[in-house]
Amino acid sequence: MQVLNPDTEELDSIGTWQPKSAVTYDLDFSSSSAEVVTISLDETVQVLLRGRLYIDTDPGALFSEWADLTFYNKDAKEGGDAFFRTQAKILYDELEVATSGSAANIIPDDHTEWSPNDLVLIDYTEYARLKTIADTMVAEDNVGAYSINDSLAKVIEIHNEFLWNLESENEVHFKVAFDSAQTVSLKFEIILMERV
């Protein structure tokens, strides 16, 4: 990428960005209300291209809880250290009816927690974007063949966030916090960008 240098009035090359690596972190809640992972950076990695957070193990029942998702740029992880914060509903459901493999229909145990445009991970193998929410939800594309009680995990998406640290360290901290203690296993998959 090139930008105009106001001093020289010439184009300066500041490098280009490309995907560097995919990294997966586990956040295992064992009667805890918050868990933190540390994301390692280096001088060429400063952008989170895509992050996907979802329940990766059957919690044994429908799960639906709001959580705060926060990136911190200091080890103390205090409110003023947050440079990104949002809330998201962490959701796990199961198929009430098997899917045929030749249609976009998804029938969950409870459709009331889902919304149009949600990304769902079916049986931890296939991503589907939801288009219509009703007793029979409809995805944008046909989904594979899955059995009754196969998992449906809502995928929380984070895109294009600059990652930075204020303590001259090459790491940032990502925290998931619920209002009360939970016993649930989450996976956070990220793709980092590097400047070349």
C-alpha positions as a Markdown table, in Angstrom:
| # | Residue | x | y | z |
|---|---|---|---|---|
| 1 | Met | 0.0 | 0.0 | 0.0 |
| 2 | Gln | 1.2 | 3.5 | -0.7 |
| 3 | Val | 0.3 | 6.8 | 0.9 |
| 4 | Leu | 1.1 | 10.4 | 0.0 |
| 5 | Asn | 3.9 | 11.7 | 2.2 |
| 6 | Pro | 3.0 | 15.4 | 2.9 |
| 7 | Asp | 6.6 | 16.4 | 3.5 |
| 8 | Thr | 8.1 | 15.0 | 0.3 |
| 9 | Glu | 4.8 | 15.0 | -1.8 |
| 10 | Glu | 5.8 | 11.5 | -3.0 |
| 11 | Leu | 4.2 | 8.1 | -2.4 |
| 12 | Asp | 5.7 | 6.2 | 0.4 |
| 13 | Ser | 5.2 | 2.4 | 0.6 |
| 14 | Ile | 4.0 | 1.3 | 4.0 |
| 15 | Gly | 3.7 | -2.4 | 3.1 |
| 16 | Thr | 0.7 | -4.6 | 2.4 |
| 17 | Trp | -1.4 | -6.7 | 4.6 |
| 18 | Gln | -2.0 | -10.4 | 4.2 |
| 19 | Pro | -3.3 | -13.2 | 6.4 |
| 20 | Lys | -0.5 | -14.6 | 8.5 |
| 21 | Ser | -1.9 | -17.4 | 10.7 |
| 22 | Ala | -5.0 | -19.0 | 12.2 |
| 23 | Val | -4.9 | -19.5 | 15.9 |
| 24 | Thr | -7.4 | -21.2 | 18.2 |
| 25 | Tyr | -7.8 | -20.5 | 21.9 |
| 26 | Asp | -9.9 | -22.5 | 24.4 |
| 27 | Leu | -11.9 | -20.7 | 27.2 |
| 28 | Asp | -13.1 | -23.4 | 29.6 |
| 29 | Phe | -15.5 | -22.1 | 32.3 |
| 30 | Ser | -15.5 | -24.3 | 35.3 |
| 31 | Ser | -17.9 | -22.6 | 37.7 |
| 32 | Ser | -16.3 | -19.3 | 36.7 |
| 33 | Ser | -17.9 | -16.1 | 35.4 |
| 34 | Ala | -14.9 | -14.9 | 33.3 |
| 35 | Glu | -12.0 | -16.4 | 31.4 |
| 36 | Val | -9.1 | -14.6 | 29.6 |
| 37 | Val | -6.8 | -15.6 | 26.7 |
| 38 | Thr | -3.6 | -13.8 | 25.7 |
| 39 | Ile | -3.0 | -13.3 | 22.0 |
| 40 | Ser | 0.6 | -13.1 | 21.1 |
| 41 | Leu | 1.6 | -10.5 | 18.5 |
| 42 | Asp | 4.8 | -9.4 | 16.8 |
| 43 | Glu | 5.9 | -6.2 | 15.1 |
| 44 | Thr | 4.3 | -7.3 | 11.8 |
| 45 | Val | 1.0 | -8.5 | 13.3 |
| 46 | Gln | -1.4 | -5.9 | 14.4 |
| 47 | Val | -4.8 | -6.7 | 12.9 |
| 48 | Leu | -7.4 | -9.3 | 13.7 |
| 49 | Leu | -9.0 | -10.1 | 10.3 |
| 50 | Arg | -11.7 | -12.4 | 11.7 |
| 51 | Gly | -12.6 | -13.9 | 15.1 |
| 52 | Arg | -15.2 | -16.6 | 15.7 |
| 53 | Leu | -16.3 | -17.5 | 19.2 |
| 54 | Tyr | -18.7 | -20.4 | 19.9 |
| 55 | Ile | -19.5 | -23.2 | 22.3 |
| 56 | Asp | -17.4 | -26.2 | 21.3 |
| 57 | Thr | -18.7 | -28.9 | 23.6 |
| 58 | Asp | -22.3 | -30.0 | 24.3 |
| 59 | Pro | -23.2 | -28.3 | 27.6 |
| 60 | Gly | -25.9 | -30.9 | 28.2 |
| 61 | Ala | -28.8 | -28.5 | 27.7 |
| 62 | Leu | -29.9 | -25.4 | 25.8 |
| 63 | Phe | -27.5 | -22.6 | 26.7 |
| 64 | Ser | -28.3 | -19.0 | 26.2 |
| 65 | Glu | -26.4 | -16.3 | 28.2 |
| 66 | Trp | -25.2 | -12.8 | 27.4 |
| 67 | Ala | -21.5 | -12.1 | 27.8 |
| 68 | Asp | -19.2 | -9.1 | 27.6 |
| 69 | Leu | -16.4 | -9.6 | 25.1 |
| 70 | Thr | -13.4 | -7.3 | 25.7 |
| 71 | Phe | -9.9 | -6.7 | 24.3 |
| 72 | Tyr | -7.4 | -5.1 | 26.7 |
| 73 | Asn | -4.1 | -3.5 | 25.9 |
| 74 | Lys | -2.6 | -3.8 | 29.4 |
| 75 | Asp | -2.0 | -6.7 | 31.7 |
| 76 | Ala | -4.1 | -5.1 | 34.5 |
| 77 | Lys | -7.2 | -5.6 | 32.3 |
| 78 | Glu | -9.1 | -2.6 | 33.9 |
| 79 | Gly | -12.0 | -0.8 | 32.3 |
| 80 | Gly | -9.7 | 2.0 | 31.0 |
| 81 | Asp | -7.5 | -0.6 | 29.3 |
| 82 | Ala | -10.3 | -1.8 | 27.0 |
| 83 | Phe | -10.0 | -0.9 | 23.4 |
| 84 | Phe | -12.8 | -3.0 | 22.1 |
| 85 | Arg | -15.9 | -4.1 | 24.0 |
| 86 | Thr | -19.3 | -5.6 | 22.9 |
| 87 | Gln | -22.0 | -7.8 | 24.3 |
| 88 | Ala | -23.1 | -11.0 | 22.6 |
| 89 | Lys | -25.5 | -13.8 | 23.4 |
| 90 | Ile | -23.6 | -17.2 | 23.6 |
| 91 | Leu | -26.1 | -19.8 | 22.3 |
| 92 | Tyr | -26.2 | -23.6 | 22.1 |
| 93 | Asp | -29.2 | -25.5 | 20.7 |
| 94 | Glu | -29.8 | -28.9 | 19.0 |
| 95 | Leu | -31.7 | -30.1 | 16.1 |
| 96 | Glu | -35.3 | -31.2 | 16.9 |
| 97 | Val | -35.6 | -32.8 | 13.4 |
| 98 | Ala | -32.9 | -34.3 | 11.2 |
| 99 | Thr | -31.8 | -32.3 | 8.1 |
| 100 | Ser | -32.2 | -33.9 | 4.7 |
| 101 | Gly | -28.9 | -32.7 | 3.1 |
| 102 | Ser | -30.9 | -31.2 | 0.2 |
| 103 | Ala | -32.6 | -28.2 | 1.7 |
| 104 | Ala | -31.9 | -25.1 | 3.7 |
| 105 | Asn | -34.3 | -25.9 | 6.5 |
| 106 | Ile | -33.1 | -26.1 | 10.1 |
| 107 | Ile | -35.5 | -27.0 | 12.9 |
| 108 | Pro | -34.0 | -26.4 | 16.4 |
| 109 | Asp | -35.4 | -27.3 | 19.8 |
| 110 | Asp | -36.0 | -23.6 | 20.4 |
| 111 | His | -36.0 | -21.0 | 17.5 |
| 112 | Thr | -36.8 | -18.0 | 19.7 |
| 113 | Glu | -33.1 | -17.2 | 20.6 |
| 114 | Trp | -32.0 | -17.0 | 17.0 |
| 115 | Ser | -31.9 | -14.0 | 14.7 |
| 116 | Pro | -31.6 | -13.4 | 10.9 |
| 117 | Asn | -28.0 | -13.2 | 9.8 |
| 118 | Asp | -26.7 | -15.3 | 12.7 |
| 119 | Leu | -23.9 | -17.7 | 11.8 |
| 120 | Val | -24.6 | -21.2 | 13.1 |
| 121 | Leu | -22.1 | -24.0 | 13.3 |
| 122 | Ile | -23.9 | -27.3 | 12.8 |
| 123 | Asp | -22.5 | -30.4 | 14.5 |
| 124 | Tyr | -19.1 | -28.6 | 14.6 |
| 125 | Thr | -18.6 | -29.3 | 10.9 |
| 126 | Glu | -20.6 | -26.9 | 8.8 |
| 127 | Tyr | -21.2 | -23.1 | 9.0 |
| 128 | Ala | -24.6 | -21.8 | 7.8 |
| 129 | Arg | -25.9 | -18.2 | 7.7 |
| 130 | Leu | -29.5 | -17.9 | 8.8 |
| 131 | Lys | -32.0 | -16.1 | 6.6 |
| 132 | Thr | -35.4 | -16.7 | 8.2 |
| 133 | Ile | -36.3 | -17.4 | 11.8 |
| 134 | Ala | -39.5 | -19.4 | 12.6 |
| 135 | Asp | -40.3 | -22.9 | 13.9 |
| 136 | Thr | -38.4 | -24.0 | 10.8 |
| 137 | Met | -35.4 | -21.7 | 10.3 |
| 138 | Val | -34.1 | -21.3 | 6.8 |
| 139 | Ala | -30.4 | -20.9 | 6.0 |
| 140 | Glu | -29.1 | -18.9 | 3.0 |
| 141 | Asp | -27.8 | -22.2 | 1.4 |
| 142 | Asn | -28.6 | -25.9 | 1.6 |
| 143 | Val | -27.1 | -27.6 | 4.7 |
| 144 | Gly | -25.8 | -31.2 | 4.9 |
| 145 | Ala | -27.6 | -34.2 | 6.4 |
| 146 | Tyr | -27.5 | -34.1 | 10.2 |
| 147 | Ser | -29.3 | -36.2 | 12.9 |
| 148 | Ile | -31.7 | -35.3 | 15.6 |
| 149 | Asn | -29.9 | -33.8 | 18.6 |
| 150 | Asp | -26.8 | -32.7 | 16.6 |
| 151 | Ser | -25.5 | -29.5 | 17.9 |
| 152 | Leu | -26.3 | -25.9 | 16.8 |
| 153 | Ala | -23.8 | -23.4 | 18.1 |
| 154 | Lys | -24.2 | -19.7 | 17.4 |
| 155 | Val | -20.9 | -18.2 | 16.2 |
| 156 | Ile | -20.1 | -14.7 | 17.5 |
| 157 | Glu | -18.1 | -12.8 | 14.8 |
| 158 | Ile | -15.5 | -10.1 | 15.3 |
| 159 | His | -13.9 | -8.5 | 12.2 |
| 160 | Asn | -11.1 | -6.0 | 11.3 |
| 161 | Glu | -9.9 | -5.0 | 14.8 |
| 162 | Phe | -6.5 | -3.3 | 15.3 |
| 163 | Leu | -4.6 | -5.0 | 18.1 |
| 164 | Trp | -2.2 | -3.0 | 20.2 |
| 165 | Asn | -0.5 | -3.0 | 23.6 |
| 166 | Leu | 0.3 | 0.1 | 25.7 |
| 167 | Glu | 3.1 | -1.6 | 27.8 |
| 168 | Ser | 5.7 | -2.2 | 25.1 |
| 169 | Glu | 4.7 | -5.9 | 25.0 |
| 170 | Asn | 3.6 | -8.1 | 22.1 |
| 171 | Glu | 0.3 | -9.3 | 23.4 |
| 172 | Val | -3.3 | -8.3 | 24.0 |
| 173 | His | -5.8 | -9.9 | 26.2 |
| 174 | Phe | -9.3 | -11.2 | 25.2 |
| 175 | Lys | -11.8 | -11.6 | 28.0 |
| 176 | Val | -15.3 | -13.3 | 28.0 |
| 177 | Ala | -17.3 | -12.4 | 31.1 |
| 178 | Phe | -20.8 | -13.6 | 32.1 |
| 179 | Asp | -22.9 | -12.1 | 34.8 |
| 180 | Ser | -22.8 | -15.3 | 36.9 |
| 181 | Ala | -20.6 | -18.4 | 37.1 |
| 182 | Gln | -21.0 | -20.9 | 34.2 |
| 183 | Thr | -19.7 | -24.3 | 33.2 |
| 184 | Val | -19.3 | -24.2 | 29.5 |
| 185 | Ser | -16.5 | -24.6 | 27.0 |
| 186 | Leu | -15.8 | -22.0 | 24.3 |
| 187 | Lys | -13.5 | -21.9 | 21.3 |
| 188 | Phe | -12.1 | -18.6 | 19.9 |
| 189 | Glu | -10.7 | -19.0 | 16.4 |
| 190 | Ile | -8.9 | -16.0 | 15.0 |
| 191 | Ile | -7.1 | -15.1 | 11.7 |
| 192 | Leu | -4.3 | -12.5 | 12.1 |
| 193 | Met | -3.0 | -10.3 | 9.5 |
| 194 | Glu | 0.7 | -9.3 | 9.0 |
| 195 | Arg | 2.2 | -6.4 | 7.2 |
| 196 | Val | 4.8 | -7.3 | 4.5 |
